[in-house]
Amino acid sequence: MKVKAKVKKGAVVVKLLAKHPMETGRRKGKDGKLIPGHYITELEGVHNGERVFQAELGPAVSKDPYLAFSFTGGNTGDTLTMSWLDNTGETKSTDVAIR
């Protein structure tokens, strides 16, 4: 997961690229068999113990989704934690310093 967080005009602007296959479970592989579904279901951003972003995703979202959002109350040097959970139970989390 690549995340950038930067303070602009009093708000923290976050840009995120989540590296994930986002397979729907309806596509067939070269062998003609269905590729099992594998997609992000929950995405969350936490700053100073408070949730500042939450999204519920599903199989209709494209591979390697890009998301952007902003929130107030963050300062340069603070840490933002972004994490996701997918339908197989796999999780990923990353901390990023706000610039």
Order of alpha helices (4+ residues) and beta strands (2+ residues): beta-beta-beta-beta-beta-beta-beta
